[in-house]
Amino acid sequence: MSDIKMTQNLHTHTTMCDGRDTPEQMVERAIALGFDSIGFSGHANTVFREACELGDRLYPYIDEINRLKGAYAEKIKIFLGTELDYYSAGCMPEGVFDYSIASVHYTVREGELVSYDLSVEHSKDAIARLFGGSGLEYARAYFETMADMPRRLSADFVGHFDILTKYEAKAPELFDTGCHQYRKMALEALTAVREKYEFFEVNTGPIGRGYKPAPYPQPFILDEMKARKCKLLITSDCHNSKFLDRGFGEAVELLRAHGFDEIYKLTDRGFVGMKI
């Protein structure tokens, strides 16, 4: 286990979107952990207006995070962010956020919304009804959406590059992440995304929620990220303040094992590197 002291998490969700804790509770937890900064990344609105989005809470969210910035200025640095989805293009105000995350959660197939992190049952049903029973075609639709994301979104870093592997430990029958076709699709998508984006997150969310013992992305993707000189930051995609720093040590050790010696954090001067 690494002994590096992590001091920031930029991927957090609160009761103002689909998290369990209020923004202030999340701030208090960050202070208790010794963080020097925290970022809030409420789910951006999309054309679908799903329940997990900020929705009508968008401007109250902005106001609350800005209030907390002032109230806790002497204890911790707070950043106002949002997690954009592929389908968030044109749905959010510009010029109000300190940073944003570009993520893929959905694709559309035959007029239906397919969610890649909703449940095993949803994934199985989508594969059977909309992808001809082919898990690889289900994965292809995800990576094609990811590859097209740079055309639609501008953001500061890419979120959970391969979130579709959320259920690989619980339901490995969905698709084979070790096969040549899957890996080719994933790396082609990374090539497309890397043309625009330099920063990517290593997301420990599946560890905290008990889905699998390792973060996103998978090791073979990390190796390609290293080869392409991607810059990485560690987040926990926190929906529960208990897991604000869950898996950070494991993530550091994983990155070291794949040749990374630096991770990044956001400051008033932009992203700066930290040796690990």
Helices and strands as residue ranges (DSSP letters): H 23-32, E 37-43, G 55-57, H 58-71, E 77-85, G 86-88, E 99-103, E 106-109, E 112-115, H 120-130, H 135-152, E 157-158, G 163-167, H 180-194, E 199-203, H 205-208, H 219-227, E 231-235, G 241-243, H 248-257, E 262-267, E 270-275
